[in-house]
Amino acid sequence: MSVDPTLVLALYEEGIAAIEQSVGGWSADRWSRRTCGTWTGIDVAGHLICDVGWYHSWLDRAEVGDASIPFAADEIDAHNDAALASLGPSDGHERLEVFAAEARRYAIRVVGAWDLQYGTPLGTITAGLHAGLAAGEWHLHAWDLSAGAHRPRDARQLFQAVGAGMTASWDNPKRWIGNAMLPLAARRRPWEQLINRSGRRP
């Protein structure tokens, strides 16, 4: 299933902006409170830096023709923990500024690499389809940081962009069935579905 680059990039930027708006004016005490599971706001900001760093490195690999899986999906938590532990000391606002700058730089890079084969822990898809997954990641962390107040302007389109990225690495006929069902599933409380499928609870 293909996705419209203009639409996906708009969803992607909206997610970054929502994260920035969610933490505007936060005090040091607010950054230190739990925000996503056991993670504090500072941890979430650090995780976002690690995520976008991976995306840049995976795109680097794709650009030289390496679309292999960087690590297995069941190793994501361990890689998250190691990446967070490797970050130097910094406050939440500093981390968020780094994330936002790198995430926007990534959006510029991915425009010219939209159809490149791109390896992710979930499988090999295109860089453009992965951008849809990244947009979903930014919106979900905006939801975390806003204590559940954030909602994307077009949840149906976001659901379909994330779904297209998720199903792209599936084998047929599962992929074909998944793509056929996406528009129907997107009509049924799409934002709540994304929240629940990510392991969060409204």
N, C-alpha and C positions, 0 to 999 in steps of 0.2 A: 504494500500500500504506500503510495507516495504522499508527501505532505508539502504544502505550499511554503516555500522558504520565507516569504514576507510575513506570513501569519505566524510561523514558528518563531522567527526572530523577534516579532512583536511580543509574543507570549514570554519569551526568554528575557527580554528587557523589562517587561512588566514585573517579572519575578524578582529581578535584581532591585528594582526601584521599591518594591513592596518590602523587601528585607531592610533596605536603608530607612524607609519610613517607619518600620516597626520598632527600630531601636533609637530613633532620633531623640536626643535628650536623656538617654539612659545614664544613670549614675553608676559609679563603681559597684555599689551594693546591688543594684538591679542586674548588672552583668554577672554577678557572682551567684545569682539564684538559679535553681534548676529550671530548665526550659524545655528540654527534650529528653525524656527518660531520666537518666542519671547525669546528663550533660547540662552544664551551666550555659548561660549565654556566651561566655568567653569560649567554652568548648565548641559550641555550634559555629561561632565565627571561625575558629581554627579549623574545624571540619570543612567548612566551605572553602577555605584556602587550599586545603589538601585535595578536595574534589576538583577544583578548577586546575590545580597543578597536574593532577592525573590527566585531565582532559587535554591540556596542552601537550603532555608527553605522549598520549595516545595519538594525537594528531601529528606530532613529529614523526612517529613510527609510520603512520599511514602515508605520509607524504614521501617516504622513501620505500614504499611498497610493502611494508610489514603490517599485515592486518590480523596477526595472530592474537589470541586471547592473552592479555597481560598477566592475569592470575585468575584462579578459579573463583566462581561466584561464592562458594562456601568459605573462601578466605577473606572476603571483604571486611568482616568485623576485625580480624587480626591486622589487616593492612591499615584500617582506620585507626586502630589503637596505636600502632607503630608510628603512623604519620603524625598523629596528634602529639605523641611523646617527643617527636623530633623537632617540634616548633620551638623557637626561642621565646623568652618571656616578652609578652606584649599585652596591652589592654584590649578590651573588646572593640573599641572604636578604631584602633590602629589595625587590628586584624580585619575588620570589616572594610576599611578603606583599601587594603591590599586585595581582598576578595573582589570587591566591586570593579577595581581597575583591571584585574586579570580576567574577570568574567567578561567584561566588555571588550577587552583585547581579543579574547577567544572568539567572540561573536564576529569580529572583523575577519579573523583568520578563517573561520569555518565557511564563510560565504564563498570563497574561492575553492573550497574543497568539498562542496556539498555532496557530490556523488562518489567520493573516494570510499573504498572499502576500509573499514575502521574496526579494530579489535577492541572489545569490551569484555568484562568478566561474564556477561550474559551471552556472548557470542560475537560473531562478526556481522556488522550491519554497515550502513553508510554513515558518514559523518553527519549528514543532514538529519537522518533519523535519530541519531544520538543527541542532536541538539534539542529535539523534542523531549527526550528523556531528561536532559539537563534543565529544560524549562520547568518540567514537573518538579524536579528536585528543588529548584529555587522557590517555587510557590509553596511547596510543603514546608520548607524551613521558614518561610515568611509566616506561615500559619503557626509554627512552633513559637517563633519570636513575638508574635502578636497575641499570644495566649488564646489562639483559636479565632481571632477576629478577622483575619485575612480571608478573602475569597476572590478568586480570579474573575475578571470581567466576563470572560467567555469560558466557563468551565467545560462546556461541551467540546469546544475546539481543543482545549488543553488535554482533556481525556483522550481524544482521538490521536493527538500528537504523541502522547505517552504510549498509548496502546499500539500505535504503528511501530514505534521503536521496540516495544516489548515483543511483538509477534514476529518481527522481521527475521530473527535468528531461529525461529521454530522450523521444524521439518514439515513438509507437506505430508498429509492434507491438513494437519493441525493449523499451519499458518494460514491456509486459505480459509478455513472455517473461522479462525480468529478475526481475520480482516473483514469477513462478511458480517460478523456479529458486532463489530465495533460501532457502526453508526446507530444500531439499535440500543446497545448497552449505553451509549453516550446520552441517550434521552432520559435515562433513569438516575436522577440525582448524581451526576457525574463527579462533582467535587467530593461528595460524601464517599463515593466509591473509591476515589484516589486516596483519601485520608485513611479509610479502613484497610485498603489493600497494602498500604505502607506500614501497617501495624499500629497506626495511631487510632485514638478513639475521640470522637467529638465531645 
